[in-house]
């Protein structure tokens, strides 16, 4: 049985802080499996983009890096919407937050996130996140929708 090559990842950053977006984007450019980075400034914009597939024709698989505290729709509300949507519910999501509140973490994990990272306000250092993404992609075999369409 041959092993399919691991597809390159498309990552969506959902965050309302432009400084965090720029810092995170720079850090992700060093991850060799990351092929595309797309930005949404809140959950409403991200859902619209994902549901309309208005994402520049970029292919799955996706990892979404999600802030918890955003205007219009919180990260937890976004998670709930994603998990209810049959076309999006399998999306891999890492929560990035300044909140270390146990309720926020519990709620996020109850919506099946892949990891929860408490970002420090001052540092802007995403080494832990980059390590998590590398480890995750080395241990989890992602499928592309193109491959799935040939299987079903």
Helices and strands as residue ranges (DSSP letters): E 9-14, H 18-28, E 34-40, H 43-52, E 62-67, H 75-84, E 92-97, H 102-110, E 115-118, H 127-139, H 145-151
